[in-house]
Amino acid sequence: MYEGKFPHKRYKITFEFLEKHISKNESILDLGVVNPFTDVMKNAGYPVTNTSGEDLDTDTSAIENSNTEVVTAFEIFEHLLSPLTVLKEIKANKLVASIPMRLWFASAYRSKTDKWDRHYHEFEDWQFDWLLEKAGWKIMDSKKWTNPTKKIGIRPIFRWFTPRYYIVYAERIKNTES
């Protein structure tokens, strides 16, 4: 196991889930620009490349041209208008993806200053499952977890027991039609 310190609870849980399903000799395309979790994966010995910040709704060439064995997408699909398109373009046979879940007591996140940092979708787990299945993926494992805060108020109390994040390990369904 990676012995580094994790700055966030979600990094620790995400890494443990990744390590459970993906070996360090499998190449990974991580959707999204290089970020702190990219460093966590690389420091642990995973061979990772990232997309370059292109708008994946309109430019899937990095995905189409990738020959990696695994695609990871950590809190990416909620930023896309059409995550189905991206999921269908993935050529790898393994996918590890996480999303922030839709919370009944909070509206979807929308930055007022950053045009890219907006959530077009915040899924419930069953919605994300259906999306993956429609795109040709079979979910092999999943996990949900909470994101408690130390703030005072009704919403912070709800965050102690309402799952905020959802992660899945899925494999491409083999097409049996000839």
C-alpha positions as CSV (number, residue, x, y, z in Angstrom):
1,M,0.0,0.0,0.0
2,Y,1.1,3.6,-0.7
3,E,2.4,5.0,2.6
4,G,2.1,8.7,1.7
5,K,-0.1,11.1,3.5
6,F,-3.5,11.8,1.9
7,P,-4.7,15.4,2.1
8,H,-8.3,14.4,1.8
9,K,-10.4,11.4,3.0
10,R,-11.6,11.0,-0.6
11,Y,-8.0,10.6,-1.8
12,K,-7.4,7.8,0.7
13,I,-10.6,5.9,-0.1
14,T,-10.1,6.5,-3.9
15,F,-6.6,5.2,-3.7
16,E,-7.5,2.1,-1.7
17,F,-10.3,1.3,-4.2
18,L,-7.9,1.8,-7.2
19,E,-5.3,-0.4,-5.6
20,K,-7.9,-3.1,-4.9
21,H,-8.7,-3.4,-8.6
22,I,-5.8,-2.1,-10.7
23,S,-2.3,-3.5,-10.7
24,K,0.7,-1.2,-11.0
25,N,1.8,-2.7,-14.3
26,E,-1.4,-1.6,-16.1
27,S,-1.2,1.7,-17.9
28,I,-3.7,4.4,-17.0
29,L,-5.2,7.3,-18.9
30,D,-6.6,9.7,-16.2
31,L,-9.3,12.0,-17.6
32,G,-8.6,15.6,-16.7
33,V,-5.4,17.6,-16.3
34,V,-2.6,16.6,-14.0
35,N,-3.8,17.2,-10.4
36,P,-2.8,16.3,-6.9
37,F,-4.3,12.8,-7.2
38,T,-2.2,12.2,-10.3
39,D,0.8,12.7,-8.1
40,V,-0.6,10.2,-5.5
41,M,-0.9,7.6,-8.3
42,K,2.5,8.2,-9.8
43,N,4.2,8.3,-6.4
44,A,2.7,4.9,-5.7
45,G,4.1,3.5,-9.0
46,Y,1.2,3.7,-11.4
47,P,2.0,4.6,-15.0
48,V,-0.4,7.5,-15.5
49,T,-0.9,10.0,-18.4
50,N,-3.6,12.7,-18.3
51,T,-5.7,14.4,-20.9
52,S,-4.6,18.0,-21.6
53,G,-7.5,20.1,-20.5
54,E,-9.4,19.9,-23.8
55,D,-13.2,20.0,-23.7
56,L,-14.0,16.3,-23.7
57,D,-17.6,17.1,-24.8
58,T,-16.3,18.2,-28.2
59,D,-12.8,16.7,-28.4
60,T,-12.4,13.0,-27.5
61,S,-9.2,12.5,-29.6
62,A,-7.1,11.9,-26.5
63,I,-9.4,9.1,-25.5
64,E,-9.8,7.7,-29.0
65,N,-6.0,7.7,-29.5
66,S,-5.1,6.1,-26.1
67,N,-4.0,2.5,-25.9
68,T,-3.9,2.3,-22.1
69,E,-5.4,-0.6,-20.3
70,V,-7.3,1.4,-17.8
71,V,-9.1,4.8,-17.8
72,T,-9.7,6.6,-14.5
73,A,-12.1,9.5,-14.1
74,F,-12.2,11.0,-10.7
75,E,-14.9,13.6,-10.4
76,I,-15.0,14.4,-14.1
77,F,-18.3,13.2,-15.5
78,E,-20.4,15.7,-13.6
79,H,-18.6,18.5,-15.6
80,L,-19.6,17.1,-19.0
81,L,-22.7,17.8,-20.9
82,S,-22.5,14.4,-22.5
83,P,-20.7,11.9,-20.4
84,L,-22.2,9.1,-22.5
85,T,-20.2,10.1,-25.5
86,V,-16.9,10.0,-23.5
87,L,-17.8,6.6,-21.9
88,K,-18.5,5.1,-25.3
89,E,-15.2,6.3,-26.8
90,I,-13.0,4.6,-24.1
91,K,-11.1,1.8,-25.7
92,A,-9.6,0.4,-22.5
93,N,-11.4,-2.6,-20.9
94,K,-11.2,-1.2,-17.3
95,L,-12.7,1.9,-15.8
96,V,-12.4,3.4,-12.3
97,A,-14.6,6.4,-11.9
98,S,-15.9,8.5,-9.1
99,I,-18.6,11.2,-8.9
100,P,-19.9,13.5,-6.2
101,M,-23.4,12.3,-5.6
102,R,-26.5,14.4,-5.8
103,L,-27.5,15.6,-2.4
104,W,-31.2,16.2,-1.6
105,F,-30.4,19.1,0.7
106,A,-28.0,21.0,-1.6
107,S,-28.2,22.2,-5.2
108,A,-25.6,21.3,-7.8
109,Y,-22.3,23.1,-7.6
110,R,-21.8,26.1,-9.8
111,S,-18.7,28.3,-9.7
112,K,-19.4,32.0,-10.3
113,T,-15.8,32.6,-11.4
114,D,-14.7,29.5,-13.3
115,K,-16.6,28.5,-16.4
116,W,-15.1,24.9,-16.3
117,D,-15.8,24.3,-12.6
118,R,-19.5,23.6,-12.9
119,H,-21.6,20.5,-12.4
120,Y,-24.0,19.9,-15.2
121,H,-24.9,16.6,-13.6
122,E,-24.9,15.4,-10.0
123,F,-26.0,11.8,-10.2
124,E,-27.6,9.4,-7.8
125,D,-25.8,6.1,-7.7
126,W,-28.5,4.3,-9.8
127,Q,-28.4,7.0,-12.5
128,F,-24.6,6.7,-12.8
129,D,-25.0,2.9,-13.0
130,W,-27.5,3.2,-15.8
131,L,-25.3,5.6,-17.7
132,L,-22.3,3.2,-17.4
133,E,-24.5,0.2,-18.5
134,K,-25.9,2.2,-21.5
135,A,-22.3,3.0,-22.5
136,G,-21.4,-0.7,-22.5
137,W,-19.8,-1.1,-19.0
138,K,-20.5,-3.7,-16.3
139,I,-20.0,-2.6,-12.8
140,M,-17.9,-5.1,-10.9
141,D,-17.6,-3.2,-7.6
142,S,-18.7,0.1,-6.1
143,K,-18.4,2.1,-2.9
144,K,-20.1,5.2,-1.3
145,W,-18.8,7.4,1.4
146,T,-19.6,10.5,3.4
147,N,-17.8,13.8,3.5
148,P,-18.4,15.2,7.0
149,T,-17.3,18.8,7.8
150,K,-16.5,20.5,11.0
151,K,-18.9,23.4,10.3
152,I,-22.1,24.1,12.2
153,G,-25.5,23.9,10.6
154,I,-28.2,21.6,9.3
155,R,-26.4,20.7,6.0
156,P,-23.1,19.9,7.8
157,I,-25.0,17.6,10.1
158,F,-26.5,15.8,7.1
159,R,-23.1,15.4,5.5
160,W,-22.1,13.2,8.5
161,F,-24.5,10.4,7.4
162,T,-25.4,11.1,3.8
163,P,-23.0,9.6,1.2
164,R,-21.4,12.3,-1.0
165,Y,-19.0,10.3,-3.2
166,Y,-19.6,7.2,-5.3
167,I,-16.8,5.2,-7.0
168,V,-17.1,2.2,-9.4
169,Y,-14.8,-0.3,-11.0
170,A,-16.3,-1.4,-14.3
171,E,-15.2,-3.6,-17.2
172,R,-16.1,-3.2,-20.8
173,I,-18.9,-5.6,-21.9
174,K,-17.6,-7.8,-24.7
175,N,-19.7,-7.6,-27.8
176,T,-20.7,-11.2,-28.7
177,E,-22.4,-10.2,-32.0
178,S,-20.5,-11.2,-35.1
